[in-house]
Amino acid sequence: MMSERDRKMALTVAWDQAAIGYDTYFVPRFEPWLRDACARLAVPLPPGGLVIPCCGTGPELVSLHQLHPEREILGVDLSSGMLQLAYQRTRHLPLIRTQTGDATDTDGWPPCAGVLSLFGLQQMQDPPLALRRWVEALVPGGLLSVMFWPSEVEDEGPFSWFRQAIARRLSLPVPTWEAALPEQIEAAGAELLLDAAVAHPMEHESALSFFEAMLTSGPGRSLVLAHGDAWIDELRSDFVAHAPAGPLAHRPRARHLVARRGALYFRINGPFGRCISVAVVDVAVAGAAVVVLGA
Ligand SMILES: C[S@@+](CC[C@H](N)C(=O)[O-])C[C@H]1O[C@@H](n2cnc3c(N)ncnc32)[C@H](O)[C@@H]1O
């Protein structure tokens, strides 16, 4: 089995190689989800910086800057290839900076008024831990908006056919972490405001063009590096055999989590020996509102 260090290095190389193609093919197609994720931060925020873990080529940096032009914004990503494009996109904006690193490590982050992340969480080695750290980086009243791809994004469509073709060759891990996310948010002292599936239309010239984009310019790049050309040729034949001919239109579903950190957070012993998490939110805005987050 690969060590954590090797896994991270392989992922970094894969995204370095995918960067230019990703920016051309996927960034425009993901734009509706970016709008939804940013809309949740289009509200007055407490003092503090804004951080975008897994910012990739940086579309979120620009969108968030348009919402909060007076705030410092930090983008963090493993891949310097992706960050190079983020730099090109934002070099005229002095309040934006980027940093290469693992987004689970939040030690160097400023106190955050907001954390925004798109399509990075599912890539992390330990997504619940990463999410918990992101919430803990928020100042009281700070907001988190995280959009990610769950394991099942559609019943029928190219993402689903791609996953099935891989599953016929590799044993995919059971994504138990997806169910653990709300409790991580609450354990870190935040109120979960939204946990919803968000679908938008997406189009591709053909199944084959989607497949090639996944391999050259998307998360499939790691598979090419790990398994080599012959394995990929078989995967391609299998994928194409299960996909219809002609242009493709589908509606993949991302998952959107929105949370607000309480102004005060504590745990008390509830009835029957159960521990209850309590957060006090909106002290500044609406007086103290006490929210029982869950047992
Ligand atoms: C699908 S791309 C999303 C990029 C961008 N947020 C967007 O929506 O266009 C996933 C990004 O997560 C980054 N990534 C994966 N694991 C990471 C980690 N542990 N720490 C920081 N970045 C990571 C990759 O380098 C890649 O840029």
The ligand as an SDF file (V2000), in Angstrom:
LIG
                    3D

 27 29  0  0  0  0  0  0  0  0999 V2000
  -11.1200   19.2000   -8.6240 C   0  0  0  0  0  0  0  0  0  0  0  0
   -9.8370   20.3450   -8.2670 S   0  0  0  0  0  0  0  0  0  0  0  0
  -10.7940   21.7520   -7.6900 C   0  0  0  0  0  0  0  0  0  0  0  0
  -10.1050   23.0570   -7.9580 C   0  0  0  0  0  0  0  0  0  0  0  0
  -10.9440   24.3160   -7.7210 C   0  0  0  0  0  0  0  0  0  0  0  0
  -11.3850   24.4100   -6.3630 N   0  0  0  0  0  0  0  0  0  0  0  0
  -12.1180   24.3520   -8.6620 C   0  0  0  0  0  0  0  0  0  0  0  0
  -13.2660   24.1170   -8.2170 O   0  0  0  0  0  0  0  0  0  0  0  0
  -11.9400   24.6140   -9.8470 O   0  0  0  0  0  0  0  0  0  0  0  0
   -9.2120   19.6770   -6.7540 C   0  0  0  0  0  0  0  0  0  0  0  0
   -8.0280   20.4730   -6.2080 C   0  0  0  0  0  0  0  0  0  0  0  0
   -7.7420   19.9980   -4.8920 O   0  0  0  0  0  0  0  0  0  0  0  0
   -6.3420   20.0200   -4.7120 C   0  0  0  0  0  0  0  0  0  0  0  0
   -6.0040   19.1310   -3.5880 N   0  0  0  0  0  0  0  0  0  0  0  0
   -6.1920   17.7990   -3.4910 C   0  0  0  0  0  0  0  0  0  0  0  0
   -5.7940   17.3470   -2.2860 N   0  0  0  0  0  0  0  0  0  0  0  0
   -5.3480   18.4370   -1.6010 C   0  0  0  0  0  0  0  0  0  0  0  0
   -4.8060   18.6300   -0.3090 C   0  0  0  0  0  0  0  0  0  0  0  0
   -4.6500   17.6050    0.5520 N   0  0  0  0  0  0  0  0  0  0  0  0
   -4.4510   19.8720    0.0680 N   0  0  0  0  0  0  0  0  0  0  0  0
   -4.5930   20.9240   -0.7940 C   0  0  0  0  0  0  0  0  0  0  0  0
   -5.1030   20.7970   -2.0300 N   0  0  0  0  0  0  0  0  0  0  0  0
   -5.4730   19.5750   -2.4380 C   0  0  0  0  0  0  0  0  0  0  0  0
   -5.7960   19.5700   -6.0570 C   0  0  0  0  0  0  0  0  0  0  0  0
   -4.4530   19.9260   -6.2220 O   0  0  0  0  0  0  0  0  0  0  0  0
   -6.7290   20.2970   -7.0100 C   0  0  0  0  0  0  0  0  0  0  0  0
   -6.2360   21.5620   -7.3510 O   0  0  0  0  0  0  0  0  0  0  0  0
  1  2  1  0
  2  3  1  0
  2 10  1  0
  3  4  1  0
  4  5  1  0
  5  6  1  0
  5  7  1  0
  7  8  2  0
  7  9  1  0
 10 11  1  0
 11 12  1  0
 11 26  1  0
 12 13  1  0
 13 14  1  0
 13 24  1  0
 14 15  1  0
 14 23  1  0
 15 16  2  0
 16 17  1  0
 17 18  1  0
 17 23  2  0
 18 19  1  0
 18 20  2  0
 20 21  1  0
 21 22  2  0
 22 23  1  0
 24 25  1  0
 24 26  1  0
 26 27  1  0
M  CHG  2   2   1   9  -1
M  END
$$$$
